[in-house]
Amino acid sequence: MGTIRLACLLCDEDRFDGIDAIPADWRDVDEVQSYEAATAEVDFERECASGWWTHLGICPDCQQQRFASAEPGSAAP
């Protein structure tokens, strides 16, 4: 199991917990904390603030839903 715990900023996507590399089709991915911090046992207050992820970005599904209408030549939803 890898040391990247990738979550989407816009949805509850969690299929990318424990990967080795950031998928090429994710957008605007930033590292937000170390793997050790993301897997450390924490109290409820800290867990709400930092979560279980190491990286946050925008998944392909959210890109398609949220940004498709902003592209030239696309119809507004």
Stockholm file with secondary structure:
# STOCKHOLM 1.0

chainA/1-77         MGTIRLACLLCDEDRFDGIDAIPADWRDVDEVQSYEAATAEVDFERECASGWWTHLGICPDCQQQRFASAEPGSAAP
#=GR chainA/1-77 SS CCSEEEEESSSCCCTTEEESSCCTTCEEEEECSCHHHHHSCCCHHHHHHHCSCSEEEECHHHHHHHHGGGSTTCCCC
#=GC SS_cons        CCSEEEEESSSCCCTTEEESSCCTTCEEEEECSCHHHHHSCCCHHHHHHHCSCSEEEECHHHHHHHHGGGSTTCCCC
//
